[in-house]
């Protein structure tokens, strides 16, 4: 008697990624990572661009890290040119988790300075993971040019990215500490203090930096 062949077609799992229920999508992404299949890659990447739930996006990223980087990295690099900000942001986030430095040339200045804060933050995180030896100083210069950008979370992300590069950031930070823009000076001072004392906390560091800048302004007026 001929036994029926097991159905190994990936469509059931792929359909689950489109379900209205976030818990169903989460389980589908988990299944796709638990039993990787090259046929999952395109759908996982496509879903990252539109998935509204953070927890599901994280599971999609995990599922992609379970697949061969030779398949995922080129597909994710293609996604960096997508019009939708979430597509770019999530592709960058996933590349940072995969950690394959072949993706480094795709982390362009345009992405590092993307007008969308979430895309830029993801690019900063990916860049510090993927930057090759000898290129950290150049990256520090691109990142430091954005000191003062955005609100608390964006500034904290930038500070963390700079600090992750190590002592190579100090010349650019010192330049920022004398910038004409008080927001740049505050952010540079706060980042330098956080680099020297990681336990201080960014909130404390930025408030201290504001006081320093205010006192300097008073001294100049006097």
Secondary structure, DSSP 4 states (H G I P E B T S, - for coil): -PPPPP---THHHHHHTT-S-HHHHHHHHHHHHHT--GGGHHHHHHHHTT---HHHHHHHHHHHHTS-HHHHHHHHHHHTT-SSHHHHHHHHHHHHHH--GGGGGGS-HHHHT-SSHHHHHHHHHHHHHHPPTT-HHHHHHHHHTTTT-SSHHHHHHHHHHHHHTGGGGHHHHHHHTT-SSHHHHHHHHHHHHHHH-GGG-HHHHHHHHHHHHHHHHHHHH-
